[in-house]
Amino acid sequence: MLALNLNPEALLFHHKLIKCWLSKKLKGNKNASNRYGYKCEDENCEICKIDMHKASLPKAFVDFFTSDKLDELITGKPERLIEINQEYLNLGVDHQTVVKLFVKSGYENWFQPIFGKKLLNFINQDTCTYCNRNYTLQTVVNRSRAQIDHWFSKETFPLLALSFYNLIPCCPTCNHAKLDEVVNNDFAHPYTCIEENQKFTFSFNYVSLNEDYDIKCKVDENSKMDNTLKGFKIKEIYNAHSKKELKDLLELRYKYSDNYIDLLINKTFNGLMSKEEIYRMIFGIEIQEQDYHKRPFSKFKHDIINELLDVND
């Protein structure tokens, strides 16, 4: 799994959009007959300048969502989202009422078809966050683009269907294969694994270039990242690709000696190409962590090449 670097513009865009939509659903349009309704201060707000029907919701539920609580629901980190969800459950509000508002009306009928692509563009993740093996770029309208996965599933956690940190760009395969174990918060979340220093490294065992390979993931046992790699079956996925991706790297490594690579970096292309560009030319990899998402298998290739070259960036 790749770490997601937060784009403040993405968070700001999402917060403003969802705050206005939910506020109008909870309070209705602010006008002469509804002075306690909602309207933001932005005269050009595309949500507030249109009339919206106030949702039929229990008073306790509407009162629960103060302005500050809405902010937390929209932009809260995963652990806080779980807390808010439990606070909501304590209200005893009918589950289907929340599904209708947040999942059906909010996410499926409004946000995803109209604003999903714009959020993905802000996040700007070129490959799947979970597997880093499939591109998620849009090449043709409605094709070859990322899907939005709900880290906490819409079925179990409908209240979190529009929460920013619950929306993860991924490929269709991972979106459909993801296990529901993530709901217990024992997985390394893509946005927070950087903060929690949940790291792992790809490695391998092999006998010869003509033998089968065994991909390994070096990670702290029973850590959140360990649980994540097992839950997404990353070892199994990469083993399935090893006869191509790993074999290619091994063959390239034996073609290019340390002296030859050093010559390219320090002599032939010195001042003309960066180390990153030279490695990309030879091995087809990104060597900066923040750039792993730009090419499929970048983290895997980077870790393996590092092991083969025995270098530390």
N, C-alpha and C positions, 0 to 999 in steps of 0.2 A: 504494500500500500504506500502511496505517496502522501507526503504532508501537503496540505493546502495552505498557501500563503494568503492571508487575508488582504483583500483589496478594499480599502476604506470606502471607495466610491460605490462598490457593490453593496456594502452594508448600508451606506447612507441612502442609496436608491431604494433598496428593499424596505428599509425602515419607514421612509416617507410614504411609499406606496401602500404598504400593508396597514400602517397606522391610520391613514385616512379611510381606507376601505372598511376596516373593522369598526372604527369609531362611528362611521355613518350607519353601519349595520346595527350597532348597539344603541345608538342615540337618535338616529334619523337625521334628516336634513335640518340645519339650523335656518329658521325662517320666522316670520311674524307669529305663526301659530305654534311654533315649537322653538321657543327661545333657548331651551336647554339642549337643543340638537347640536350637531357638530359641523364645523367648517374651519379649515386651517387658515393660516394667515397668507398663504400663497394664492394670489388672485388668479394665477395661471394653472393651478393644480387641476390636472385632468380628471381627478376623482371628485374633488369638491365642487367642481363647476357643473356637475350633472346631478339630477335627482335620483336618489336611490331609495328603495323601499326598506323601511326599518324591519329587521327580522323579529319574528314573534319569539321572544325569549323570556324565561323566568326572571323576575325582578332580582332575585338573589344572584343570578349569573351576571346580569348587567351591572349590578352594584359591585360585584367582585372585581370587574375589570376597570379599575381606575386608570388614569392616564399612565401612571408609573408602572402599573401592572402590565398594561399593554406593551409598553416599551420593553419590559423584561421578557414577555412572551415572544416578541418579535426578534429581539437581538440577544437574548440570554444564552449563555454557554450551556452545553449539554447537561451538566449536573443541576444547574438552576432550572432548566426546562423540566426535568424530572420532578423537582420540588413543586413547581407551579402546577404540573399535571396532578400531583397528589392533592394539592390544595383544592383544585377544581373538583376532583372526585369526592372530596369530603362534603361538597355542596349537595350531592345527591341529584344532580341534574340528569335528565334522561339522555342516555348515550346517543340515541339517534338524532336528537336535537343538535348536538355538537357535530356529529357526522355531516348533517345536512348543511350547516353553516360553514364549517371550516374545510371539509373535504369536498363535498359535492358542489356547493355554490362558490366557495372561496378558491379552492385549488383547481379542481377539475374543470369547472365551467368558466372560470374567470382568469385566475393567475397563470396557470400553465399554458393555455393556448394563446394568451395575449401578451404576457410579459415574461414567460419562461425563457425564451430565446434571448431576450435582452439581459436578463440576469446572468445567463451562461456566458454571454459576451463580456460582461463585466468581470466575471470570475476568470475567464480566459484560460481554461484548462484544456490543452490540446489532446491529451490522451486520458484514458480512464483513470480516475483517482485510485480505484481499488486494485486493478491488475497491471496498469501501465503497458498493456500489450496491444490495445486497440485505439486507433485515432478516434477522436470525437469531434473533428472539425466538420463544419457544414460545407459540403461541396455542391449539393443540389438542394433546392428547396424541399424541406421536410425529409431529407435523407442524409445519412452519414453525419449525424449530430449527436451530441451528448444527450443522454436522458437524465432526469433528475430523480435521484433515489432519496427516499425518506429514511434517514438513519434510524429514527424511531418510527415504526410502520404506521401508516395512516389508519389501518384497521384497529390496532391496539391503542394508539395515541392520536386520535383525530384532532385533539386540541392543538397539536404541534405541527399540523399539516402546512402551515404558512410560516413557521419559524425559520429564520435565516440559517442557523447552524444545523438545522435538520434537513437541509437541501444540498445534496452532494452530487456533483456531476460525475457520471459514470457511463460505461458502455451498456448496451442492452443485455449482454450476457450476464454481467455482474449484477445488474439491477434485478434480474429474474432469479439469480442463483443465491443472492445474499440470504444468510440465515437470520432468523429473528432473535438469536442470542444477543445481538447488539443491544436489545432493549434493557438488559440488566446493567448496562453501563460498564461492563467488564472488557470492552473492546477499546482499542486506541482510536479515538476520533480523529479524522483527518486534520481538523483545524487546531486541535489542542495537543496532538502528540508532540508537536514542536516544544510546547511549554513544559510538557511532562517528560521530555527527553526520552521518548520511546523509540529507540533506534534498533535497526537490524541490518545485517549484511548478508548478501548472497555469497555462497561458496559452493564447492563441488568436490566430488570424488570421481576419479576415472582410472581405468587401467591403461587404455591406449586410445588412439583416435578412432579405432574401429570397434570399440566396446561401448556398452551402454554407460551412461553417466548418471550420477546421483546428485541432484541439486540439494544443497543444504541452506538453511536459514540460521545464521548465528544471531541469537536473540536471548535475552534473559528469560529463563524458564518460568512459566506461569505469570509472566507480565501481561499487561494489556495488549502489547504488540504481539506477543506470542499467541494469545487467544485470537487475535485478529487474523494472523497469518493462517492459523489452523481453521478458523471459521470460514475464510474465503478460499481455503485449499490452495494457497499460493504455491507451496512446494509441489503439489501434484500438477498444477497448471504449468509451472516452469519446467518440470521434468518432461511433460508432454512435448515441449518445444526444444528440449536440450540437444537432440540430434541435429538440429539445424542451427539454432542461435548459439549454443555453447560450442558446438563443433566448429562453426565459422570463426569464432573468436580464438579458439585454440590453434586453428590452422593459420590465421593471420599472425598470431603471436610468434609462431615458429618461423614465419616468413620474414618477420622484421625483428632483427636483433636489437638489444639495448643500445648498441653503438649506432645503429642505423637510425633509430628513433631519436637519439640524442643529437645526431647529425642534422636531422630534419628540424628539430626544435631550435638548436643553437647555431646552426651554420646556414643550411640551405634556405630556410624560410625565416631566419632571424630578422625581425623588424618588419617582415611582410605578412606573416600569419601568427596569430596568437597560439599558445599551447592548446587552448580549447579547439581552435579551428583545425589544427594539425591532427589532434586526436579524433575529431569528427571526420576528417578526411580519411584516416586510416581505418578506424574501427567503427565509425558511424555512431558515436556516442556523445552525449552531453556530460561534461565532467563537473558542472556546478549543480548542486542539489536543487536550487531554485529553478533550474532549467530542465530537470528530468522529464517533466510533463510534455516537453516539446517533441520528443521522439519515443516511439514504442521501445520497450525493453531498456531504456536508458539507465535506470538504476542497476538493473541486473548486469548489463554490459560494463558499466563503470566499476562495479564491485569485483567482477571477474577479472577485468583487465588490471585493476589495481593489485589483485592477488598474483596474477601472472607476471606483472612487472615488479611486484614487491615495492611499490612506491606509495607514498602518502601525500595527498595534495595539501 
